[in-house]
Amino acid sequence: MFEERRITWRRRISRAVMVMLLNVILWIIIPSLLLSYLAGLTPSSSGTIEPASVYAFGFAIAGLQVLGALTEGMTISVPFVTGSYVTMAYYFYQSVNGGTLDLVASGIGISLWFQPLIYLLMLPILMLAIRTPLIYLADDHEAARPASNRV
């Protein structure tokens, strides 16, 4: 009933370019702007991520996503995509210091503790990390079944 589109290298490369642009915007440019804005608001705060970490995590996530797009439909794409989701979850966890945020401004210190919320926000990302290999295994398992004899 549905036709399966063949995955060509042209499609993989165009998808990889789009994935790279989107990931650079989402994981490098926007966090860098937010970090510079927050640095201007709170001169002394612990728990905020450093600019070098923003670039390191951003390039790791973007690189893994691009490799996953370039190897779409192949077995090797599963670790790339799963690794990118795990890296996203860890990046999110590190950026909020594990759910504890200490802010100090004008001699007044505030400590915010929101670990359960962080775990709930990380849950969809980690579910995608689990879902990716399971979907690959399910598709591979169905393809390996022998065809039924229809008359």
N, C-alpha and C positions, 0 to 999 in steps of 0.2 A: 504494500500500500504506500509506504513512504520510501522515497529513494534516498539512499545514503550518499552524501557528498564525499567524493574522494578528496583526501587531504593532499594537496600539492605543495611543493616547496614555495611557490609564489604566495599561496595562502598563508603558509607558516611564517614567511618573512614579513609579509604585510601585518599579520597579527602580532608578531614580535615587536615591530616598530610601534604599533599602537599601544601595546602593553608597556613598552619602555617609556613612552611619553606619559602615559597615565600614572605609572608607578613613580616616575621622577617627580611629577607634580604632587601626588598624594603623600609620598614618604620622604621627600627631600625638601622641596620648595615650601610647602605649607608648614611642616614642622619647624623649618628654619625661621620662617616669618613669625610663627607663634613663639618660638624660643627667644627671638630678639625682642618681641613685644613684652613677654613676661620678664625678661631681664631688665627692661626699662621700668617696669612697675615695681618689682621687688628687688632691691639691690642685694639683699642677702637672703638667699633661700637655699635650703638643702633639699635634695630629692629631684631637682630638675636635671634633665639629661644635658650632657655637654654637646657643643656643636660637632665635635669630631665623631661622637656616637651617632648623631643624627645622620651624618654622611655615611658612616660605616654600615649602619643598619639599613639605611635607604638604598645604598648600592647593593647590599647583599640581597635584599628583598627584590629589587628590580632585576638583578642578575639572575636570580633563581626563577623568577616569573618569565623572563625572556628565554632562558634555556628551556623552560617548560613549554613555551609557545613554539619554539623552534623544533622541539621533539614531540610535538602533539601527535597522538596516535601510536607512539612507540612506548615500549616498556620503560625506557630510561626517563620518560617524562614524569612518572609517578614520584620518584624521590625528589625531583626538582620542585614540583608543585607542593608536595607535602612539606618539604624543607622550608619553602617560602612561607607557608601558613604557620609553622612552628616559630620561624623567625619573627613573623608579624606579632604573634602572641607574646614572645619574649620582649620584643621592642616596646610593645604597649605596657607590659608589666614594668620594665625598667624605666620608662618615661615618667611613670607616676610613683616611682620608688616603692613598688610593691603595695601600693594602697595607703602609704603614709606620706603626708606632705607637710613639711614644716616651713612656715613663712614667717619672716621677721622683717618688719618695716617700722621705722620710727621708734624703735625700742620696744615694740609690742610683738610678741611671738604668738603665733597660732599654729596648733598642730591638728591636722585633719587626718582621721583614720577611716578609710572606706574600702577595706579589703574585700568584703563580700560583694560589693558593687563591681569591683575590678574583676573578680572571678566570674561574675555573671556576664560582664562585657567581653571577657576572653572566651567564653564558652562557644559562641558561634564560630569563631576562628579555629578553635581546636576541634570542633566537630567537622569542619571542612578538612582538616588534616587527617582525620580518621576516615572520612567519607571517600576521599580520593582513591586510596588503595583498595578499599572495599568495592567501589564501583568498577575499578579496573579488573579485579578478580571476578566479579559477577559477570561482566561482559565477556571476559576470556572463558569463563566456565560455560556460558551459554553457547559460545561459538564452537566449543569443543564437543558439544553433544551431537550424537549422530542424528541425521534427519529421519523423520518418521516416514514410513512407507505409505504413501497416499495413492489411492487408485483413481 
